[in-house]
Amino acid sequence: MFESRMQTLRAELGKNGLDVAFITDDDNVYYLTGYYDYLHMEFGRPTILVVPREGSSLLITPTIDLNTAQSAARVDRIVAWNDGMGEEWRAELPAVVKGATRIGIEPDHMPSLVRRYVDELVGSQNLASVTPILSGMRMIKSTQELQLARHAGQVANAMMNAGRAAIGDGVPEYEVALATSQAGTRKAAELLSAHYDDADMSPNTHFLQIMASGETITKTHHRATTRIMRHGEPVFLCFCGMTNFHRFKLGFDRTFWIGEMKDPSQAAVYEVALASQQAALSALRPGVTAESVHAAYAEVIQGAGFEYPFRCGRATGFSFLETPQLVTGDTTILQPGMVLAVDGSVTVDTFRAQIGDSFIITKDGYEPVTDHPKAIDQLIL
């Protein structure tokens, strides 16, 4: 799998006139080599994957992570560097770029200290973005990746069910977060044990639970706090960050009410949000543009008198945000094998309703990979 991806990248480098690529996005490093850790660039220790159009691939990684790299990375050569010794991660790069006229980089995912050195080494005029190539490679998921998506959906479903069961009058938000984390971890562990042989892949969920309740409901990315939930309040659960099974990400959201809908005006808002997702799904199929799905969703929301909405959804995979996005201006043609999060959402001054699920595009339409009731009477707990 990793070898074929590397071969495809080399071929694409040739087609685009690039002699070598420096890969610094940790998700792309994993996609191409199987190597990952949990620190990466933000901890001040760059990892750089060097892929020449012809020749040996090279992984430059900190000595502290060398054992992991040797165990996981499918590359031709690994070079470790240590803090403060010699030229550190810079040592190999002059030889790598010797004779190269065009070098591919990831401008939005290259640490600034690495970018400054590369600019000095080869000149910015010799650099080009390799991001479109990698994004294009990752749009259509392989059979193995689609299995990951389906298993990630099972983890997401387990978290949503546990979160739903934990919501109640007098319950603090953080108790919901604890319940979802435990349920997701246990489901992931079950799936890893039954279907995978990667002993180093952790089943534990991570990322703070996105949720909001009561007067905080309009805060889209609010985290679980010590706030006590009360009867009649709405509660929003989002698993767009926590659904991360075997590094595969999905989107998944629901809005609930505790005991009853204390403010009955919220029902009309929710129904528009639900109708907007249903409109998007009616448009979701291979052969249409990404922006046309967003247009169908937006038409429902604006037609009901609400403001123009944010994007309808996005592609997911080994990154939380991939290509394409379901938004105005993205003319990418949807194809079988894409995995997309598709939302319906409406916000007013004191209430916000959102429903989101993830789907695999099939040759005939789509296959849902997350599943939870959506009708209001099924969401009042």
Secondary structure, DSSP 8 states (H G I E B T S, - for coil): -HHHHHHHHHHHHHHTT-SEEEE--HHHHHHHHS---S--GGGT---EEEEESSS--EEEEEGGGHHHHHHH--SSEEEEE-TTSTTGGGTTHHHHHTT-S-EEE-TTTS-HHHHHHHHHHH-GGGEEE-HHHHHHHHHS--HHHHHHHHHHHHHHHHHHHHHHHH--TT-BHHHHHHHHHHHHHHHHHHHHHHH---TT------S--EEEEGGGTT-TT-B--S-B--TT-EEEEE-TTT-EETTEE---EEEEESSS-SSTTHHHHHHHHHHHHHHHHHH-STTSBHHHHHHHHHHHHHHTT----S-SEEE-SSSSSEEEEESTT---B--TT-EEEEEEEEE-SS-EEEEEEEEEE-SSSEEES-----SHHHHB-
